[in-house]
């Protein structure tokens, strides 16, 4: 493979652009012009239908003669090009087949590398979550955390920026949990203080209601009572 690449593989093709010449072009052009002028000058009456048909038949024969010659020259002119294209296409197809095999190998290799990086990210998440009492399954892993650029080139470890993103994500969950627990405790204490069953009001917090909203509702119930 290396030898093939190093070799000067300039494609050498013996190709001479050809010209197609109508040797008696002037004579043929004059003949066509005279024929066209002749038939354009003809007029046919309703009683001369056969004459019109004969004229049409004569023109069809001349047109056919010209078309036959055109196709004959075209086929002869195109034949070497078709053979050349078939050869080159065969070479390209062989190269494409080889390239496809390489592409599949690269895809497998890249998948294996990404799986390895994903495992490192999961280990990082598990270590931090265990220390902070968070379920690792609560952490969503975006694709950028497993990209090649998320790891150092030297040791293949997570970069500081990505490590910080992971830490911040976990801390955000911890903060939300702490806020939720504090809000539930505040609602429970307040409900008990005004003589209401705290359980149903704590559920309001679990359902996503804001703390002040729950306090306002509790106050409304107390006022109505």
C-alpha positions in Angstrom: 0.0 0.0 0.0 2.8 2.4 0.9 4.7 1.5 -2.2 1.6 2.2 -4.3 1.2 5.7 -2.7 4.9 6.5 -3.1 5.0 5.5 -6.7 4.3 8.3 -9.3 1.0 6.9 -10.5 0.2 9.5 -13.1 -2.5 8.1 -15.4 -1.1 8.0 -18.9 -3.7 7.8 -21.6 -3.1 8.0 -25.4 -5.9 10.3 -26.3 -6.2 12.5 -29.4 -9.3 14.6 -29.7 -11.0 13.7 -33.0 -12.9 15.8 -35.4 -15.9 14.7 -37.5 -15.9 16.2 -40.9 -18.6 16.1 -43.6 -16.5 16.1 -46.7 -19.2 17.4 -49.0 -20.8 19.6 -46.3 -21.4 22.6 -48.7 -23.0 20.3 -51.3 -25.2 18.6 -48.7 -26.2 21.9 -47.1 -27.2 23.3 -50.6 -29.1 20.1 -51.3 -31.0 20.3 -48.0 -31.8 24.0 -48.5 -33.1 23.4 -52.1 -35.2 20.4 -50.9 -36.7 22.4 -48.0 -37.4 25.4 -50.3 -39.0 23.1 -52.9 -41.3 21.4 -50.4 -42.1 24.6 -48.7 -43.3 26.1 -52.0 -45.7 23.2 -52.6 -49.3 23.7 -52.0 -51.8 20.9 -51.9 -55.5 21.0 -52.4 -58.2 18.8 -51.0 -58.2 16.8 -54.1 -54.4 16.2 -54.1 -54.1 14.2 -50.8 -52.0 11.5 -52.5 -49.5 14.1 -53.7 -49.1 15.5 -50.1 -48.6 12.0 -48.8 -46.0 11.3 -51.5 -44.2 14.5 -50.6 -44.2 13.6 -46.9 -42.9 10.1 -47.7 -40.0 11.6 -49.8 -39.0 13.9 -46.9 -39.2 11.0 -44.4 -36.8 9.0 -46.6 -34.3 11.9 -46.7 -34.6 12.5 -42.9 -34.2 8.7 -42.3 -31.1 8.7 -44.5 -29.5 11.6 -42.5 -30.5 10.1 -39.1 -29.0 6.7 -40.1 -25.7 8.3 -41.0 -25.7 10.4 -37.8 -26.3 7.4 -35.6 -23.7 5.4 -37.5 -21.0 8.0 -36.9 -22.1 8.5 -33.3 -21.9 4.8 -32.5 -18.4 4.5 -34.1 -17.2 7.7 -32.4 -18.6 6.7 -29.0 -17.4 3.1 -28.9 -13.8 3.9 -27.8 -15.2 6.3 -25.1 -17.5 3.6 -23.8 -14.7 1.1 -23.6 -12.5 3.6 -21.8 -15.2 4.6 -19.3 -15.9 0.9 -18.6 -12.2 0.3 -17.8 -11.9 3.3 -15.5 -15.2 2.6 -13.8 -13.9 -1.0 -13.1 -10.8 0.4 -11.5 -12.8 2.9 -9.4 -15.3 0.1 -8.3 -12.3 -2.0 -7.1 -10.9 1.0 -5.1 -14.4 1.8 -3.6 -14.7 -1.8 -2.4 -11.3 -1.6 -0.7 -12.3 1.8 0.8 -15.6 0.4 2.1 -13.7 -2.3 4.1 -11.5 0.4 5.6 -14.5 2.6 6.4 -16.1 -0.3 8.3 -12.9 -1.0 10.2 -12.7 2.7 11.2 -16.3 2.8 12.3 -15.8 -0.2 14.5 -12.6 1.4 15.9 -14.4 4.7 16.6 -17.3 2.9 18.3 -14.9 1.0 20.5 -13.1 4.3 21.4 -16.3 6.1 22.2 -17.5 3.2 24.4 -14.2 3.4 26.2 -14.6 7.1 26.8 -18.2 6.6 27.9 -17.0 4.1 30.5 -14.6 6.7 31.9 -17.3 9.3 32.1 -19.6 6.8 33.9 -16.8 6.0 36.4 -16.3 9.7 37.0 -20.0 10.2 37.6 -20.3 7.2 39.9 -17.4 8.3 42.1 -18.8 11.8 42.5 -22.3 10.6 43.0 -21.3 8.1 45.7 -19.5 10.9 47.6 -22.5 13.2 47.4 -25.3 10.6 47.8 -26.8 11.0 44.4 -28.1 8.3 42.1 -25.8 8.1 39.0 -28.8 7.3 36.9 -30.1 10.8 37.5 -27.2 12.3 35.5 -27.8 12.6 31.7 -24.7 12.2 29.6 -24.6 14.5 26.6 -22.6 13.5 23.5 -20.0 16.1 24.0 -18.8 14.4 27.2 -17.8 11.4 25.2 -16.3 13.2 22.2 -12.6 12.8 21.5 -12.0 16.5 22.4 -13.4 15.9 25.9 -10.2 13.9 26.8 -6.6 14.9 26.9 -4.4 13.8 24.1 -1.5 12.7 26.3 -3.2 10.4 28.9 -6.7 10.1 27.6 -8.2 11.6 30.7 -11.2 13.9 31.0 -10.3 17.5 30.5 -10.7 20.0 33.3 -13.6 21.7 31.5 -15.6 18.5 31.1 -14.8 17.4 34.6 -16.2 20.7 35.9 -19.3 20.3 33.8 -19.9 16.8 35.3 -19.3 18.2 38.8 -21.6 21.1 38.2 -24.4 18.9 37.0 -24.2 16.7 40.0 -24.0 19.7 42.4 -27.0 21.2 40.7 -29.0 18.0 41.5 -27.7 18.1 45.1 -28.7 21.7 45.4 -32.2 21.0 44.0 -32.6 18.1 46.4 -31.5 20.2 49.4 -33.9 23.0 48.4 -36.7 20.5 47.9 -36.1 18.9 51.3 -35.9 22.4 53.0 -39.1 23.5 51.3 -41.0 20.3 52.4 -39.8 20.8 55.9 -40.9 24.4 55.9 -44.3 23.5 54.6 -44.7 20.6 57.1 -43.8 22.9 60.0 -46.1 25.7 58.8 -49.0 23.4 58.2 -48.7 21.9 61.7 -48.4 25.4 63.2 -51.7 26.5 61.8 -53.4 23.2 62.7 -53.6 21.6 59.2 -52.6 18.1 58.1 -49.1 18.6 56.6 -49.1 15.5 54.4 -51.3 16.9 51.6 -49.4 20.2 51.6 -46.0 18.6 51.4 -47.3 16.7 48.3 -47.8 20.1 46.7 -44.1 20.7 46.9 -43.4 17.2 45.4 -45.8 18.1 42.5 -43.6 21.1 41.6 -45.4 24.0 43.3 -43.4 27.0 44.6 -42.9 27.4 48.3 -44.7 30.8 48.4 -47.6 29.4 46.4 -48.1 26.7 49.0 -47.9 29.2 51.8 -50.5 31.4 50.1 -52.9 28.4 49.7 -52.4 27.4 53.3 -53.2 31.0 54.4 -56.3 31.0 52.2 -57.6 27.8 53.8 -56.9 29.1 57.3 -58.7 32.4 56.5 -61.8 30.5 55.2 -61.9 28.4 58.3 
